[in-house]
Amino acid sequence: MNVITSARNPAVSAARKLARAHGRARDRSGGFLLEGAQGLQEAMDAGARPVTVFATPEAAARHQALLDAARTAGAELRVVAAPLLAELAQTVHPQGLVAVVRSVVGTLDRLPPSPRLVCVLVEVGDPGNAGTVLRAADAFGADALVTTANSVDLESPKAVRASAGSLFHLPVIGGAGWTELVAALRGRGLALVGADPHAPDTVERAPLEGPCALVLGNEAHGLPERVRADLDHLARLPHYGRAESLNLAAAAAVLLYECARRQREAAGGR
């Protein structure tokens, strides 16, 4: 077995640059790094295309069937020494496998033609929160998730890990302009419902039974005024305890569940 030990190897060097890339730089590369066997399996199951898979000798032996499937799908396998793999990994305890996967975040033309529920993140900056919201959107049956311009890169390592595979399960649109996004959502018949902790109406009074876009704002600053002006309704989650607020991911999960529940009830429980 030929084990790569030099960081000057062209494939390793390219992957190291990708590990350090952010936002537009990663967009230009057309790919991102995905860590761990489970993540690679979920990506491939969803039709995502691995380009290169780096594995330590131990991981290559442990995950031989998965790596054979990756090669069949067109990926190149590079067996690397553990210190090199650690440079590509973003976790404290690397799992011995890192893949370069083609980007799955698309543009507005990926929005489904007749969605029931779309989750929109406006200028959200925390990758862990964004990835967790994506996971909740997937769990509660959202048809797509969209981030606006100046939002976090959903293919950054922390966001990918927090999404727990959901990045590959539904259409994800990144960096959409607000004006174009509003036109696209309204053109698909969606009501725009924003989450606002200071809204006079609680979520019970929000029009969630029909097709809607749930619009969530930045963790610290909420929804910008220009966004609020375009919304059809603002709603808040009622608080019954003493906690001052919920973080974005927790609030999003509750709101997404409520949207899904109300829509299923309106459709007769289907």
C-alpha positions in Angstrom: 0.0 0.0 0.0 1.4 3.4 -1.1 1.0 5.7 1.9 1.4 9.4 1.2 3.6 11.1 3.8 4.4 14.5 2.2 2.2 17.6 2.5 3.6 18.6 -0.9 1.6 15.8 -2.6 -0.6 17.7 -5.1 -3.9 16.1 -3.9 -3.0 16.8 -0.3 -1.9 20.3 -1.0 -5.2 21.1 -2.8 -7.2 19.6 0.0 -5.3 21.6 2.6 -6.1 24.8 0.7 -9.8 23.8 0.7 -9.7 23.2 4.4 -8.5 26.8 4.9 -10.9 28.3 2.3 -14.0 30.2 3.2 -17.1 31.3 1.4 -16.3 32.5 -2.1 -13.0 30.8 -2.2 -14.7 27.5 -1.5 -17.3 28.3 -4.1 -14.7 28.8 -6.7 -13.2 25.4 -5.9 -16.5 23.7 -6.5 -16.1 21.4 -3.4 -15.8 21.1 0.3 -14.4 18.8 2.9 -16.5 16.1 4.6 -15.2 14.2 7.6 -16.0 10.7 8.7 -17.4 7.5 7.2 -21.0 8.2 8.2 -21.0 11.6 6.5 -19.5 10.1 3.4 -22.0 7.3 3.3 -24.9 9.7 3.7 -23.6 12.0 1.0 -23.2 9.1 -1.4 -26.7 7.7 -0.5 -28.1 11.1 -1.4 -26.3 11.2 -4.8 -23.5 13.6 -3.8 -20.3 13.0 -5.7 -17.0 12.5 -3.8 -14.0 13.6 -5.8 -11.2 12.4 -3.6 -11.2 10.4 -0.4 -8.2 10.6 2.0 -7.9 7.8 4.6 -5.3 6.6 7.0 -4.2 3.0 6.5 -6.2 1.9 9.5 -9.4 3.7 8.2 -8.9 2.3 4.7 -8.9 -1.2 6.1 -11.8 -0.6 8.4 -14.0 1.0 5.7 -13.0 -1.0 2.7 -16.5 -1.5 1.4 -17.3 2.2 1.6 -14.1 3.2 -0.1 -14.7 0.7 -2.9 -18.2 2.2 -3.4 -16.6 5.7 -3.5 -14.1 4.6 -6.1 -17.0 3.1 -8.1 -18.7 6.5 -7.9 -15.6 8.1 -9.5 -13.6 9.1 -6.4 -9.8 8.8 -6.2 -8.5 7.2 -3.0 -5.5 8.6 -1.3 -4.0 6.7 1.6 -2.2 9.2 3.8 -0.2 9.1 7.0 -2.2 10.0 10.2 -0.5 13.4 10.7 -1.5 14.5 7.2 -5.0 13.4 7.7 -5.1 15.4 11.0 -4.2 18.5 9.1 -7.3 18.1 6.9 -9.7 17.2 9.7 -11.5 19.8 11.7 -12.2 17.8 14.8 -10.0 17.2 17.8 -10.1 13.4 17.4 -10.1 12.7 13.6 -11.9 9.6 12.4 -9.3 8.8 9.8 -11.3 9.7 6.7 -11.8 13.0 4.9 -13.5 13.4 1.5 -13.6 16.2 -1.0 -17.2 16.4 -2.1 -18.6 18.5 -4.9 -20.7 21.4 -3.7 -24.4 20.8 -3.1 -25.4 24.3 -2.2 -27.2 25.8 -5.2 -29.0 28.9 -6.5 -32.6 30.0 -6.5 -33.4 27.9 -9.5 -33.2 24.9 -7.2 -36.3 26.0 -5.3 -39.1 23.4 -5.8 -41.9 24.7 -8.0 -44.7 24.1 -5.4 -43.2 23.9 -1.9 -45.3 23.8 1.2 -42.6 24.9 3.7 -39.3 26.7 3.0 -36.9 27.8 5.8 -35.1 31.1 5.2 -32.1 32.2 7.3 -31.3 35.9 7.0 -27.7 37.0 7.6 -27.2 34.2 10.1 -23.6 34.0 11.1 -23.1 31.0 13.4 -22.3 27.8 11.5 -23.4 25.5 14.4 -26.8 27.2 14.6 -27.2 27.2 10.8 -26.3 23.5 10.5 -28.7 22.6 13.4 -31.5 24.6 11.8 -30.9 22.7 8.5 -31.1 19.4 10.5 -34.5 20.6 12.0 -35.8 21.7 8.6 -35.0 18.2 7.3 -36.6 16.5 10.3 -39.8 18.4 10.0 -40.2 18.0 6.2 -39.3 21.4 4.9 -39.0 21.4 1.1 -35.9 23.6 1.0 -33.6 25.9 3.1 -32.3 29.2 1.8 -29.7 31.5 3.3 -29.5 35.2 2.2 -26.4 37.1 1.3 -24.0 37.7 4.2 -25.0 34.4 5.9 -22.7 31.7 7.0 -21.2 29.2 4.5 -23.4 26.0 4.9 -20.5 23.9 3.6 -18.1 25.1 6.3 -16.8 22.2 8.4 -18.8 23.2 11.5 -22.1 23.7 9.6 -21.6 20.4 7.8 -21.1 18.6 11.1 -24.0 20.3 12.8 -26.3 19.4 9.9 -25.6 15.7 10.6 -26.2 14.7 7.0 -29.2 16.9 6.3 -27.1 19.0 4.0 -27.7 16.2 1.4 -31.4 15.5 2.1 -33.1 18.6 0.7 -32.5 21.5 -1.7 -30.2 24.0 -0.1 -29.7 27.5 -1.6 -27.0 29.8 -0.4 -26.4 33.5 -0.5 -29.6 34.6 -2.2 -30.4 38.3 -2.7 -33.4 39.3 -0.6 -35.3 41.0 -3.4 -34.8 38.0 -5.8 -35.7 35.6 -3.0 -39.0 37.4 -2.1 -40.0 37.3 -5.8 -39.2 33.6 -6.0 -41.1 32.8 -2.8 -44.1 34.8 -3.7 -44.1 33.4 -7.2 -44.5 30.0 -5.7 -47.5 31.1 -3.6 -45.8 31.2 -0.2 -46.8 33.5 2.6 -43.7 35.1 4.3 -43.9 34.6 8.1 -41.1 36.1 10.2 -40.0 35.1 13.7 -39.7 38.0 16.0 -39.6 37.8 19.8 -41.3 41.2 20.1 -44.2 40.5 17.7 -47.6 41.2 19.1 -49.0 37.9 17.8 -47.9 34.5 19.1 -47.2 31.6 16.7 -50.7 30.3 17.3 -52.2 33.2 15.3 -49.7 33.0 12.5 -51.0 31.7 9.1 -49.1 28.5 9.0 -51.7 26.1 7.6 -51.0 27.1 4.0 -47.7 27.2 2.0 -45.3 29.5 3.8 -41.7 30.6 4.1 -40.5 30.7 7.7 -38.0 33.6 7.9 -35.5 33.6 10.7 -33.0 36.3 11.5 -29.5 36.8 12.9 -28.8 35.4 16.3 -27.9 38.8 17.8 -29.8 41.4 15.7 -32.9 39.6 14.5 -34.5 40.5 11.2 -33.4 43.7 9.4 -36.1 46.4 8.8 -35.9 46.0 5.0 -36.8 42.3 5.5 -39.5 42.9 8.0 -41.2 45.4 5.6 -41.7 42.6 3.0 -43.1 40.0 5.4 -46.8 39.1 5.5 -46.8 38.2 9.2 -44.6 38.4 12.3 -45.0 35.9 15.1 -43.3 35.1 18.4 -43.0 32.0 20.6 -44.7 32.5 23.9 -42.5 32.0 27.0 -43.9 30.4 30.1 -40.7 30.1 32.1 -38.0 32.4 33.2 -35.6 32.0 30.3 -35.0 35.3 28.6 -34.9 33.8 25.1 -34.2 30.7 23.0 -31.2 30.5 20.7 -31.9 30.4 16.9 -31.6 26.7 16.5 -34.0 25.9 19.4 -36.6 28.5 18.3 -36.3 27.3 14.7 -37.0 23.7 15.6 -40.1 24.6 17.5 -41.4 26.9 14.7 -40.6 24.3 12.0 -42.4 21.6 14.0 -45.5 23.9 14.4 -45.6 24.7 10.7 -45.4 21.0 9.8 -48.0 20.1 12.4 -50.5 22.7 11.3 -50.0 21.9 7.6 -50.5 18.2 8.2 -53.7 18.9 10.2 -54.9 21.1 7.4 -54.3 18.4 4.9 -56.2 15.8 6.9 -53.2 14.4 8.7 -51.3 13.2 5.6 
